[in-house]
Amino acid sequence: MGIFRRLGEMLQYVWDGAARIFSPNDDNPPETDTQPYEGDKYQEQR
């Protein structure tokens, strides 16, 4: 009986991980707009 219980625990562990990977994202990041790039301009090297 211990083998079946341990097997069930292992399957539940794998199932929980798969459910977490494939579930919708639950993060609530702040909504930001795109920012223009203000870096250095490209200078052709000689």
N, C-alpha and C positions, 0 to 999 in steps of 0.2 A: 504494500500500500504506500510506503514511503517513496517508492520510485515514481508512482503515478502522481503523487502530490508534488514532488520535485519537478517532474516534467510539466505539470500544469503551471507551476510558478515560472518556469523558464519560458514557456509559451506566452504567458501573460506579460512578462518582461519585454519580450520581443514585440508583441502586439502593441503595447503601450508606446514603445519607441517608434514603431511604424506609424501609429496614429498621430503622434506628435509631429513627425516629419511631414506627413501629408495633410495635416489639418490647416485651415486658414490661419494666416498670421494674426496674432493677437496683440501685436505692438501698436502703440498709438504715437507715432512720431509726430513732431510738430509739422504743420504744413508750411512749406517754404516755396518761394518762387525761384526760378533759375537765376543764377547770378552770372553776369558777363565776365569773361576772362580778361584780366587786366595785367597779364604777364608781359615779359619782354618780347619785343618784336623780333622776328627772324632776321638775322643778318647773314648774308651769304659769305662763306669763308673763301679766301683766295689761296 
